[in-house]
């Protein structure tokens, strides 16, 4: 048997819409990362971007379990003394709720230029509206236990 490597003409990209209302952040993010990588396709190859586009709506209604809303902290360090900035997930949710999903999904993608190209196919919106109706996205219902 031969291993088949898909050419750029063989890759068919679909558009999916995911409603994040009531979904757990981590479980949703892992399934979205798999779709962005193309692991749901029969011709998946780890060194080629074969994934689909994912549009996430209602990012402000995503659910985090346990005490993460109070205890989980995002930290940035500028490199200078005293340059550590810490912000809780509740504060991020109040200002920019789409960044929580982006941060979670980006951490599950490869840390190279291929991962950056995969991340560009993720579109996250805080509200119910999105500007991608022209692409005729399919509604995707995530399955997890």
ROMAR-6285 format. One record per residue: residue in three letters; y, z, x of N, C-alpha, C in turn. Coordinates in Angstrom, 3 decimals. Each point is the difference from the previous one (the first is absolute). Layout:
BEGIN
[ALA [Y Z X] [Y Z X] [Y Z X]];
...
***
This chain:
BEGIN
[UNK [-1.176 0.000 0.830] [1.176 0.000 -0.830] [1.242 0.000 0.877]];
[UNK [1.040 -0.645 -0.484] [1.261 -0.072 0.720] [1.006 0.955 -0.633]];
[UNK [0.853 0.547 0.834] [1.115 0.788 -0.493] [1.144 -0.954 -0.320]];
[UNK [0.489 0.088 -1.209] [1.051 -0.915 -0.436] [1.351 0.693 0.133]];
[UNK [0.910 -0.631 0.727] [1.357 0.499 0.133] [0.896 -0.833 -0.899]];
[UNK [0.715 0.628 -0.918] [0.835 -0.783 -0.915] [1.205 -0.596 0.712]];
[UNK [0.313 -1.232 -0.344] [1.208 -0.631 0.517] [1.160 0.349 -0.936]];
[UNK [1.227 -0.226 0.428] [1.132 0.345 -0.878] [-0.040 -0.695 -1.360]];
[UNK [-0.603 -1.164 -0.091] [-0.109 -0.691 -1.283] [-1.026 0.621 -0.930]];
[UNK [-0.958 0.741 0.556] [-1.044 0.627 -0.812] [0.464 1.296 -0.670]];
[UNK [1.065 0.589 0.504] [0.442 1.300 -0.494] [0.817 -0.196 -1.269]];
[UNK [-0.453 0.611 -1.083] [0.699 -0.041 -1.280] [0.607 1.374 -0.252]];
[UNK [1.320 0.057 -0.115] [0.688 1.275 -0.202] [0.323 0.184 -1.485]];
[UNK [-0.392 1.124 -0.516] [0.285 0.348 -1.388] [1.089 1.071 -0.029]];
[UNK [0.607 0.172 -1.153] [1.008 1.036 -0.206] [-0.551 0.991 -1.019]];
[UNK [0.120 1.287 0.304] [-0.462 1.050 -0.895] [1.143 0.961 -0.297]];
[UNK [-0.003 0.556 -1.210] [0.949 1.034 -0.398] [-0.785 1.264 -0.271]];
[UNK [0.443 1.103 0.604] [-0.641 1.300 -0.196] [1.038 0.941 -0.594]];
[UNK [-0.361 0.637 -1.113] [0.858 1.016 -0.605] [-0.423 1.346 0.570]];
[UNK [0.912 0.644 0.732] [-0.333 1.239 0.711] [0.118 1.237 -0.871]];
[UNK [0.224 -0.153 -1.279] [0.178 1.147 -0.880] [-1.258 0.856 -0.037]];
[UNK [0.114 1.237 0.469] [-1.098 0.952 -0.052] [-1.095 -0.189 1.032]];
[UNK [0.123 -0.968 0.907] [-1.026 -0.220 1.013] [0.228 0.918 1.195]];
[UNK [-1.094 0.462 0.607] [0.097 0.839 1.189] [0.438 -0.857 1.184]];
[UNK [0.930 0.511 0.782] [0.633 -0.771 1.070] [-1.009 -0.506 1.030]];
[UNK [-0.830 0.863 0.533] [-0.915 -0.391 1.067] [-1.082 -0.958 -0.433]];
[UNK [-0.579 0.255 -1.157] [-1.070 -0.869 -0.494] [0.544 -1.381 -0.351]];
[UNK [1.170 -0.045 -0.599] [0.623 -1.271 -0.327] [0.347 -0.766 1.279]];
[UNK [0.553 0.703 0.990] [0.435 -0.645 1.238] [-1.161 -0.593 0.774]];
[UNK [-1.147 0.659 0.014] [-1.142 -0.526 0.744] [-0.532 -1.278 -0.628]];
[UNK [0.002 -0.074 -1.333] [-0.463 -1.224 -0.649] [1.003 -1.135 0.166]];
[UNK [1.269 0.314 -0.017] [1.023 -1.023 0.205] [-0.052 -0.521 1.429]];
[UNK [-0.230 0.885 0.972] [-0.107 -0.435 1.398] [-1.186 -0.942 0.184]];
[UNK [-1.095 0.255 -0.694] [-1.167 -0.886 0.094] [0.313 -1.379 -0.585]];
[UNK [0.768 -0.049 -1.072] [0.375 -1.289 -0.592] [0.964 -0.740 0.920]];
[UNK [0.952 0.720 0.608] [0.929 -0.648 0.932] [-0.723 -0.553 1.220]];
[UNK [-1.061 0.651 0.437] [-0.776 -0.494 1.142] [-0.906 -1.149 -0.377]];
[UNK [-0.377 -0.111 -1.286] [-0.894 -1.062 -0.441] [-1.444 0.419 -0.050]];
[UNK [-0.273 1.287 0.002] [-1.379 0.478 -0.003] [-0.709 -0.235 -1.327]];
[UNK [0.738 -0.389 -1.022] [-0.619 -0.290 -1.283] [-0.445 -1.455 -0.111]];
[UNK [0.145 -0.769 1.052] [-0.343 -1.417 -0.028] [-1.298 -0.251 0.773]];
[UNK [-0.755 -1.019 -0.391] [-1.260 -0.272 0.695] [0.191 -0.561 1.405]];
[UNK [1.160 -0.552 0.290] [0.246 -0.574 1.322] [0.907 0.884 0.844]];
[UNK [-0.118 1.319 -0.144] [0.804 0.946 0.778] [-0.356 -0.095 1.478]];
[UNK [1.020 -0.080 0.834] [-0.140 0.016 1.451] [1.021 1.002 0.525]];
[UNK [-0.399 0.932 0.881] [0.943 1.032 0.410] [1.177 -0.491 0.837]];
[UNK [-0.101 -1.172 0.628] [1.083 -0.456 0.865] [0.904 -1.036 -0.657]];
[UNK [-0.178 -0.254 -1.296] [0.826 -0.954 -0.736] [0.490 0.689 -1.274]];
[UNK [1.256 -0.242 -0.338] [0.568 0.566 -1.211] [-0.457 -0.827 -1.196]];
[UNK [-0.981 0.515 -0.743] [-0.535 -0.705 -1.166] [0.356 0.715 -1.297]];
[UNK [0.899 0.960 0.049] [0.284 0.847 -1.153] [0.908 -0.629 -1.033]];
[UNK [0.179 0.745 -1.093] [0.801 -0.433 -1.133] [1.307 0.782 -0.052]];
[UNK [0.890 -0.452 -0.876] [1.266 0.690 -0.235] [-0.217 1.080 -1.066]];
[UNK [0.653 1.148 0.184] [-0.103 1.090 -0.961] [1.408 0.464 -0.362]];
[UNK [0.283 0.044 -1.299] [1.261 0.500 -0.527] [-0.309 1.314 -0.711]];
[UNK [0.669 1.069 0.402] [-0.218 1.311 -0.613] [1.245 0.356 -0.793]];
[UNK [-0.204 0.346 -1.268] [1.105 0.414 -0.852] [-0.171 1.464 -0.383]];
[UNK [1.063 0.611 -0.456] [0.018 1.415 -0.399] [-0.385 0.924 1.151]];
[UNK [0.589 -0.219 1.152] [-0.320 0.816 1.175] [0.449 1.445 -0.178]];
[UNK [1.002 0.242 -0.851] [0.462 1.378 -0.182] [-0.977 0.828 -0.819]];
[UNK [-0.987 -0.652 -0.617] [-0.971 0.722 -0.831] [-1.341 0.203 0.694]];
[UNK [-0.063 -0.237 1.304] [-1.238 0.210 0.743] [-0.268 1.504 0.098]];
[UNK [-1.270 0.347 0.092] [-0.395 1.410 -0.029] [-0.499 0.408 1.387]];
[UNK [0.422 1.174 0.448] [-0.557 0.596 1.211] [-0.723 1.274 -0.419]];
[UNK [-1.137 0.253 0.609] [-0.842 1.110 -0.429] [0.271 1.247 0.826]];
[UNK [-0.420 1.102 -0.527] [0.112 1.269 0.721] [1.441 0.433 0.167]];
[UNK [0.291 0.602 1.143] [1.345 0.495 0.288] [0.764 -0.934 0.932]];
[UNK [-0.400 -1.271 0.028] [0.662 -0.949 0.894] [1.470 -0.197 -0.349]];
[UNK [0.351 0.125 -1.267] [1.386 -0.210 -0.406] [0.939 0.996 0.683]];
[UNK [-0.504 1.170 0.336] [0.820 1.005 0.667] [-0.262 0.080 1.501]];
[UNK [-1.244 -0.231 0.427] [-0.379 0.268 1.391] [-0.013 -1.234 0.902]];
[UNK [-0.200 -1.194 -0.546] [-0.072 -1.199 0.840] [1.391 -0.351 0.514]];
[UNK [0.089 -0.228 1.306] [1.294 -0.247 0.646] [-0.088 -1.291 0.798]];
[UNK [0.999 -0.866 -0.184] [0.152 -1.182 0.839] [0.970 0.355 1.114]];
[UNK [-0.366 -0.306 1.245] [0.827 0.368 1.146] [0.399 -1.249 0.777]];
[UNK [1.255 -0.048 0.410] [0.517 -1.054 0.873] [0.637 0.664 1.201]];
[UNK [-0.197 -0.598 1.155] [0.592 0.556 1.212] [0.793 -1.093 0.682]];
[UNK [1.286 0.274 0.275] [0.883 -0.994 0.586] [-0.193 -0.144 1.508]];
[UNK [-0.616 0.983 0.642] [-0.166 -0.033 1.440] [1.001 0.876 0.719]];
[UNK [0.975 0.502 -0.720] [1.007 0.865 0.583] [-0.312 1.459 -0.326]];
[UNK [0.502 0.937 0.829] [-0.200 1.414 -0.325] [0.621 0.347 -1.359]];
[UNK [-0.768 0.659 -0.825] [0.454 0.348 -1.333] [-0.022 -1.163 -0.970]];
[UNK [-0.668 -1.076 0.357] [0.000 -1.209 -0.825] [-1.169 -0.094 -0.950]];
[UNK [-0.677 1.106 -0.307] [-1.119 -0.011 -0.928] [0.519 0.159 -1.423]];
[UNK [-0.334 -0.956 -0.849] [0.392 0.060 -1.405] [-1.259 0.117 -0.831]];
[UNK [-0.063 1.018 -0.837] [-1.146 0.204 -0.871] [0.458 -0.054 -1.440]];
[UNK [-0.778 -0.687 -0.828] [0.332 -0.133 -1.417] [-1.302 0.104 -0.790]];
[UNK [0.019 0.743 -1.098] [-1.209 0.181 -0.802] [-0.206 -1.208 -0.905]];
[UNK [-1.213 -0.100 -0.501] [-0.337 -1.126 -0.870] [0.778 0.065 -1.312]];
[UNK [0.347 1.208 -0.443] [0.777 0.142 -1.233] [1.412 -0.561 0.175]];
[UNK [0.593 0.188 1.176] [1.335 -0.531 0.264] [-0.018 -1.522 0.101]];
[UNK [-1.054 -0.544 0.616] [-0.125 -1.451 0.095] [-0.223 -0.589 -1.386]];
[UNK [-0.795 0.679 -0.817] [-0.283 -0.472 -1.350] [1.280 -0.052 -0.841]];
[UNK [0.915 0.922 0.232] [1.244 0.011 -0.765] [0.928 -1.141 0.403]];
[UNK [0.047 -0.337 1.294] [0.936 -1.023 0.480] [-0.606 -1.405 -0.001]];
[UNK [-1.147 -0.156 0.655] [-0.626 -1.322 0.180] [-1.498 0.117 -0.258]];
[UNK [-0.457 -0.020 -1.250] [-1.424 0.199 -0.283] [-0.895 -1.117 0.525]];
[UNK [0.534 -1.196 0.217] [-0.834 -1.089 0.500] [-0.422 0.213 1.451]];
[UNK [0.766 0.774 0.759] [-0.324 0.216 1.409] [-1.261 0.839 0.195]];
[UNK [-0.346 0.829 -0.964] [-1.215 0.811 0.107] [-1.225 -0.902 0.010]];
[UNK [-0.035 -0.968 -0.913] [-1.143 -0.917 -0.059] [-0.010 -0.909 1.218]];
[UNK [1.170 -0.469 0.418] [0.059 -0.860 1.178] [-0.512 0.724 1.241]];
[UNK [0.376 1.241 0.165] [-0.424 0.781 1.159] [-1.513 0.224 -0.015]];
[UNK [-0.553 0.292 -1.168] [-1.433 0.257 -0.104] [-0.810 -1.260 0.279]];
[UNK [0.423 -1.135 -0.556] [-0.745 -1.241 0.196] [0.142 -0.494 1.432]];
[UNK [1.187 0.118 0.584] [0.218 -0.469 1.371] [-0.866 0.753 0.999]];
[UNK [-0.240 1.272 -0.271] [-0.862 0.782 0.886] [-1.454 -0.406 -0.058]];
[UNK [-0.399 -0.728 -1.043] [-1.389 -0.427 -0.158] [-0.233 -1.431 0.466]];
[UNK [1.031 -0.672 0.468] [-0.121 -1.367 0.500] [-0.103 0.014 1.527]];
[UNK [-0.466 -1.100 0.617] [-0.086 -0.046 1.458] [1.365 0.171 0.658]];
[UNK [0.003 0.629 1.165] [1.252 0.269 0.720] [0.272 -1.116 1.013]];
[UNK [0.215 -1.212 -0.481] [0.299 -1.137 0.856] [0.794 -1.026 -0.802]];
[UNK [0.234 -1.182 0.553] [0.792 -1.001 -0.703] [-0.708 -0.491 -1.252]];
[UNK [-1.322 0.016 0.000] [-0.749 -0.390 -1.186] [0.258 0.991 -1.132]];
[UNK [0.047 1.277 0.327] [0.303 1.021 -1.001] [1.407 -0.130 -0.546]];
[UNK [0.950 -0.395 0.851] [1.370 -0.204 -0.472] [0.078 -1.162 -0.982]];
[UNK [-0.749 -1.060 0.264] [-0.027 -1.131 -0.928] [-0.660 0.389 -1.317]];
[UNK [-1.031 0.839 0.052] [-0.650 0.465 -1.223] [0.945 0.878 -0.814]];
[UNK [0.788 0.829 0.678] [0.903 0.917 -0.689] [1.114 -0.750 -0.724]];
[UNK [0.363 -1.178 0.495] [1.053 -0.784 -0.638] [-0.420 -0.519 -1.371]];
[UNK [-1.292 0.005 -0.293] [-0.488 -0.464 -1.292] [-0.019 1.104 -1.051]];
[UNK [0.471 1.186 0.345] [0.089 1.118 -0.936] [1.417 0.096 -0.540]];
[UNK [0.140 -0.009 -1.312] [1.293 0.124 -0.663] [-0.066 1.215 -0.919]];
[UNK [0.878 0.984 0.220] [-0.029 1.242 -0.765] [1.338 0.166 -0.709]];
[UNK [-0.066 0.341 -1.288] [1.196 0.191 -0.808] [-0.101 1.313 -0.751]];
[UNK [1.121 0.714 -0.078] [0.018 1.314 -0.637] [-0.130 -0.109 -1.509]];
[UNK [0.562 -1.023 -0.593] [-0.009 -0.134 -1.449] [-1.098 -0.903 -0.508]];
[UNK [0.136 -0.397 -1.249] [-1.015 -0.812 -0.662] [0.230 -1.493 0.208]];
[UNK [1.166 -0.401 0.492] [0.351 -1.413 0.167] [-0.234 -0.444 1.441]];
[UNK [-0.376 -1.283 0.160] [-0.128 -0.590 1.334] [0.370 -1.474 -0.076]];
[UNK [0.522 -0.582 1.098] [0.471 -1.383 -0.030] [-1.064 -1.038 0.370]];
[UNK [-1.283 0.303 -0.200] [-1.061 -0.907 0.444] [-0.777 -0.605 -1.164]];
[UNK [0.650 -0.169 -1.142] [-0.674 -0.584 -1.159] [-0.355 -1.465 0.229]];
[UNK [0.738 -0.699 0.849] [-0.256 -1.416 0.240] [-1.328 -0.237 0.701]];
[UNK [-0.532 1.005 0.681] [-1.269 -0.141 0.702] [-1.204 0.240 -0.916]];
[UNK [0.239 0.320 -1.264] [-1.054 0.275 -0.976] [-1.002 1.034 0.519]];
[UNK [0.451 1.220 0.285] [-0.926 1.006 0.531] [-0.976 0.489 -1.055]];
[UNK [-1.206 0.306 0.464] [-1.031 0.553 -0.881] [0.097 1.515 0.020]];
[UNK [-0.253 0.630 -1.130] [-0.003 1.452 -0.052] [-1.281 0.508 0.636]];
[UNK [0.133 0.921 0.929] [-1.147 0.548 0.717] [-0.176 1.449 -0.414]];
[UNK [-1.180 0.341 -0.476] [-0.310 1.377 -0.361] [-0.892 0.556 1.100]];
[UNK [0.497 1.013 0.686] [-0.747 0.576 1.120] [-1.097 0.909 -0.516]];
[UNK [-1.160 -0.103 0.628] [-1.171 0.791 -0.390] [-0.300 1.005 1.089]];
[UNK [0.050 1.246 -0.332] [-0.445 1.035 0.925] [-0.402 1.232 -0.771]];
[UNK [-0.798 0.829 0.653] [-0.475 1.211 -0.666] [0.689 1.215 0.546]];
***
